[in-house]
């Protein structure tokens, strides 16, 4: 959270609204981040590629995680950032809508 602006916003990959579920303000954003770890305790963002141009940035990665029901998600995603005064003002997350990955039979 030390990288987030005081009045930050996080728009998650899923939710009822046009931007998914939005978390506005430091405490709400913290809760949104914690919800991601509660939903996917083994969450990983790998194979990252990042760039910044002016006050905007993009982070592209592969998301991997297992839900409580055992479904394993693996999909490419991007985070689009807006920066202000050296901090993240907005983190807007997008992920491919891919079905759960089926583990090979043993």
ROLUMZA-103784 format. One line per 8 residues: number of its first residue (from 0); for each residue x negated, y, z negated of N, C-alpha, C. Coordinates in pm, whole numbers, plus 50000, padded with zeros to 5 digits. Layout:
<sites>
NUM	X:Y:Z:X:Y:Z:X:Y:Z ~ ...
</sites>
This chain:
<sites>
0	49918:49880:50000:50000:50000:50000:49914:50126:50000 ~ 49787:50111:49968:49702:50231:49965:49683:50293:50103 ~ 49715:50219:50208:49704:50271:50345:49833:50336:50394 ~ 49938:50329:50312:50069:50379:50352:50091:50520:50298 ~ 50155:50605:50378:50193:50740:50336:50301:50731:50228 ~ 50314:50835:50149:50415:50836:50041:50557:50818:50095 ~ 50586:50877:50211:50720:50868:50269:50724:50771:50387 ~ 50654:50658:50373:50638:50561:50481:50768:50488:50512
8	50767:50423:50629:50879:50338:50672:50822:50211:50734 ~ 50890:50100:50711:50856:49971:50771:50983:49915:50834 ~ 50978:49888:50963:51090:49829:51035:51052:49684:51066 ~ 51119:49590:50999:51088:49448:51012:51130:49388:51144 ~ 51086:49266:51169:51114:49200:51297:51258:49153:51309 ~ 51330:49143:51199:51468:49094:51204:51555:49180:51115 ~ 51682:49177:51144:51777:49251:51062:51894:49299:51144 ~ 51990:49360:51078:52117:49394:51143:52113:49519:51230
16	52011:49600:51216:52009:49730:51284:51924:49726:51411 ~ 51933:49832:51490:51857:49843:51615:51708:49820:51592 ~ 51654:49869:51481:51512:49853:51449:51487:49735:51356 ~ 51579:49641:51346:51566:49531:51250:51612:49579:51114 ~ 51549:49532:51009:51577:49582:50875:51474:49687:50841 ~ 51520:49804:50802:51430:49915:50771:51412:49931:50621 ~ 51288:49953:50582:51251:49981:50444:51191:50121:50444 ~ 51249:50213:50370:51209:50353:50372:51158:50393:50234
24	51038:50451:50229:50975:50491:50103:50882:50384:50051 ~ 50785:50424:49971:50680:50333:49924:50734:50209:49853 ~ 50828:50227:49762:50878:50111:49686:50957:50017:49775 ~ 51038:50071:49865:51115:49986:49957:51021:49913:50054 ~ 50919:49982:50103:50821:49918:50193:50747:49808:50119 ~ 50708:49833:49997:50644:49728:49915:50735:49606:49905 ~ 50864:49628:49879:50961:49518:49870:50972:49445:50004 ~ 50970:49519:50115:50976:49457:50247:50855:49368:50273
32	50737:49416:50235:50617:49335:50251:50624:49210:50163 ~ 50671:49227:50039:50684:49112:49948:50784:49011:50002 ~ 50893:49059:50063:50992:48970:50122:50931:48884:50232 ~ 50842:48942:50311:50775:48865:50416:50696:48749:50354 ~ 50625:48775:50243:50546:48669:50178:50636:48568:50107 ~ 50753:48612:50057:50847:48518:49996:50907:48426:50102 ~ 50935:48481:50220:50995:48402:50328:50893:48307:50390 ~ 50769:48351:50400:50660:48272:50460:50539:48276:50365
40	50537:48193:50260:50427:48199:50163:50288:48175:50223 ~ 50282:48105:50336:50154:48077:50401:50131:48166:50523 ~ 50196:48281:50527:50189:48372:50643:50045:48404:50681 ~ 50020:48405:50812:49890:48443:50866:49912:48526:50992 ~ 49827:48624:51011:49824:48702:51134:49685:48683:51190 ~ 49672:48611:51301:49541:48574:51356:49528:48623:51499 ~ 49407:48613:51551:49377:48652:51689:49414:48799:51715 ~ 49379:48884:51622:49418:49025:51632:49340:49103:51736
48	49409:49196:51797:49351:49292:51891:49419:49425:51860 ~ 49340:49530:51837:49394:49654:51785:49340:49773:51864 ~ 49421:49878:51874:49373:50004:51930:49452:50120:51873 ~ 49387:50236:51873:49448:50361:51825:49425:50468:51930 ~ 49529:50543:51960:49519:50658:52050:49591:50773:51979 ~ 49516:50874:51941:49576:50986:51869:49637:50941:51738 ~ 49765:50971:51718:49831:50934:51593:49915:50807:51607 ~ 49889:50727:51712:49962:50601:51732:49863:50487:51743
56	49905:50369:51703:49820:50251:51711:49903:50127:51734 ~ 49838:50024:51788:49903:49895:51812:49812:49785:51761 ~ 49872:49690:51693:49802:49571:51648:49877:49451:51706 ~ 49809:49374:51791:49869:49255:51853:49806:49133:51787 ~ 49887:49035:51752:49835:48916:51684:49928:48798:51705 ~ 49885:48683:51656:49972:48565:51650:50015:48549:51505 ~ 50146:48544:51483:50199:48521:51349:50222:48372:51332 ~ 50179:48320:51216:50203:48180:51180:50255:48176:51037
64	50359:48096:51016:50412:48083:50881:50516:47973:50874 ~ 50536:47920:50752:50632:47814:50728:50739:47863:50632 ~ 50865:47851:50673:50977:47890:50588:51002:47783:50482 ~ 51083:47815:50384:51116:47722:50275:51181:47594:50328 ~ 51254:47605:50441:51320:47486:50497:51224:47398:50578 ~ 51095:47437:50582:50994:47359:50653:50973:47400:50797 ~ 51058:47488:50850:51043:47533:50988:50915:47616:51000 ~ 50834:47582:51098:50707:47650:51121:50722:47746:51238
72	50691:47872:51214:50700:47976:51317:50559:48009:51364 ~ 50542:48015:51495:50417:48059:51555:50453:48137:51681 ~ 50426:48267:51681:50466:48351:51793:50378:48475:51799 ~ 50359:48527:51919:50284:48652:51937:50370:48766:51888 ~ 50303:48869:51837:50374:48985:51785:50290:49110:51798 ~ 50354:49222:51782:50283:49349:51775:50341:49432:51661 ~ 50255:49512:51604:50295:49619:51512:50260:49749:51582 ~ 50354:49840:51585:50331:49973:51641:50329:50069:51522
80	50218:50142:51509:50198:50230:51396:50204:50377:51436 ~ 50254:50458:51347:50242:50603:51357:50162:50648:51234 ~ 50055:50723:51257:49968:50769:51149:49991:50917:51120 ~ 49975:50953:50994:49981:51093:50954:49883:51114:50839 ~ 49796:51211:50854:49699:51244:50749:49616:51123:50706 ~ 49579:51039:50804:49493:50924:50776:49564:50805:50713 ~ 49696:50809:50705:49773:50698:50646:49878:50651:50745 ~ 49932:50532:50719:50040:50478:50802:50172:50540:50757
88	50236:50612:50848:50367:50671:50819:50479:50574:50859 ~ 50459:50503:50972:50559:50408:51021:50489:50282:51070 ~ 50541:50166:51027:50498:50035:51078:50622:49970:51137 ~ 50621:49952:51269:50735:49896:51340:50692:49762:51399 ~ 50748:49652:51348:50705:49517:51385:50797:49454:51489 ~ 50736:49387:51586:50808:49314:51691:50746:49175:51704 ~ 50831:49071:51716:50778:48935:51732:50862:48861:51835 ~ 50796:48780:51917:50866:48696:52014:50968:48608:51941
96	51085:48591:51999:51191:48510:51941:51175:48368:51991 ~ 51083:48297:51929:51048:48162:51971:51107:48061:51873 ~ 51159:47949:51920:51211:47848:51827:51100:47795:51737 ~ 51136:47740:51620:51032:47683:51533:50947:47580:51607 ~ 50821:47575:51569:50726:47480:51629:50747:47345:51562 ~ 50758:47241:51643:50778:47106:51591:50641:47041:51576 ~ 50616:46988:51457:50489:46919:51431:50486:46788:51509 ~ 50368:46751:51563:50358:46623:51635:50384:46506:51541
104	50442:46400:51595:50472:46279:51514:50341:46215:51469 ~ 50342:46167:51346:50220:46105:51290:50204:45962:51335
</sites>
